[in-house]
């Protein structure tokens, strides 16, 4: 499983940051573009996508890896 991918505000833009990294992987003008790119990375790495809002708080999560606690039936 790869690193979780975070979509974070980066000044006037939006960035993708791998969990534990200090530098952004890439930046985008629109959050929707950053989410689409981060989702693709997350799918490829079988990791979790974590989307932050303008205030930096987590607003959404999406798991693309092996979920350790899958829902029952």
TABEL-V618839 format. One record per backbone hydrogen bond with DSSP energy under -1.0 kcal/mol. CO is the residue of the C=O (numbers start at 1). NH is the residue of the N-H. E is the energy in kcal/mol with one decimal. If there is no record, write none. Layout:
<<CO,NH,E> <CO,NH,E>>
//
This chain:
<<4,19,-2.9> <5,50,-3.0> <6,17,-2.6> <7,52,-2.4> <8,15,-3.3> <10,13,-1.9> <13,10,-2.9> <14,28,-3.0> <15,8,-2.6> <16,25,-3.6> <17,6,-2.6> <18,21,-2.4> <26,16,-2.2> <28,14,-2.8> <30,34,-1.7> <31,35,-2.7> <32,36,-2.1> <33,37,-2.1> <34,38,-2.6> <35,39,-2.6> <36,40,-1.7> <37,41,-2.0> <38,42,-2.8> <39,43,-2.5> <40,44,-2.4> <41,45,-2.4> <42,47,-2.3> <45,2,-2.9> <47,64,-1.9> <48,5,-2.5> <49,62,-2.4> <50,7,-2.6> <51,59,-3.0> <51,60,-1.5> <53,56,-1.9> <57,53,-2.8> <60,51,-2.7> <62,49,-3.4>>
//
